[in-house]
């Protein structure tokens, strides 16, 4: 579905993006473009991965943050900058400020992952923990800006930020001049808007597809109504695109230049992240994997060559562990079952023998003996198994039932 509107005067132009590219020379990396044979086979056309997960600070955010801060007047730089973020934008602002000799204060939620807090401090920012959710953190940062005169650096709702992110689009055209479709994740819209400005100005025939997490998809209703509409309580593991309301500046650009916005499920995000790790050997956060999730959900919908933008790789190890397990379960490669057996010597060995016959690898076993629902001689066992796919899961369940084990979950 296209969401084109009457063409307004763009607040960001190709010249702005080209200027940003010159400014970022020697600061931001020209990230690699990697081919994916597996995705190419699925789509039926060449698929390339634009690896912004390998950018300095682990995401594209450095580009926009640096251009925004570099454009400040001397007296503004002297007052310092302030930002609010749970991760990628925080690190981008911290490094950009350090490179430019500007003091940065970054507000982060109290529950932000420790590796992201540590990295932001290591890049030179003063970190203040405030609030339990990003909205509370954002309010604290804005209050700090008003009180101290520090310049608030918005993560996506500013033309300079969008111009900086648009340099990804210029690199895509340089690295893959034959591209026909660019797929990019959308949160507030800064990256998608910047890429669209650059790509459409030089190659208006290229199709731009935005991707949002189903539980935090503010753009489809916003574009349908012609104005930014907030989503109440956005929910997704993809914190990089977990934004409740589109930015005013990127919204107009996305509405004019982005051809389609798709949504993906949490299962699709998990599967995409697992694919990036296993097949491409790339560590990608859930938001960064969203374009791959879109390709997996409907591979025939994308004309190739396709470039999927992997926007970031800053994933908390604890989240990674859970996402990988979820992704394996979605592919039928991880199975958790609960069943009851007689609590006597050798009972567990007999059960494991059944699983061995069907070649299911046991990852973990736990017992419950004190549940009042259990009989006097019963025990409940929970098994975590590594399996080979949906058909194998069915085979395992059938073998357990035929051996007389009542599977209860």
Buried (B, 14 or more C-beta within 10 A) or exposed (E): EEBEEEEEEBBBBBEBBBBBBEBBEEBBBBBBBBEBEEBBEBBEBBBBBBBBBBBBBBBBBBBBBBBBBBBBEEEBBEBBBBBBBBBBBBBBBBBBBBBBEBBBBBBBBEEBBEBBBEBBBEBBBBBBBBBEEBEBBBBBBBEBBEEEEBBBBBBBBBBBBBBBBBBBBBBBBEBBEEBBBBBBBBBBBBBBBBBBBBBBBBBEEBBBBBBBBBBBBBBBBBBEEEEBBEBEEBEBBBBBBBBBBBBBBBBBBBBBBBBBBBBBBBBBBBBBBBBBBEEBEBBBBBBBBBBBBBBBBEBEEBBBBBBBBBBBBBBBEEBBEEBBBBBBBBBBBBBEBBBBBEBEEEBBEEBBEBBEEBEBEEEEEEEBEEEEEBEEEBBBBBBBBEBBEEEBBEBBBEBBEEBEBEEEE
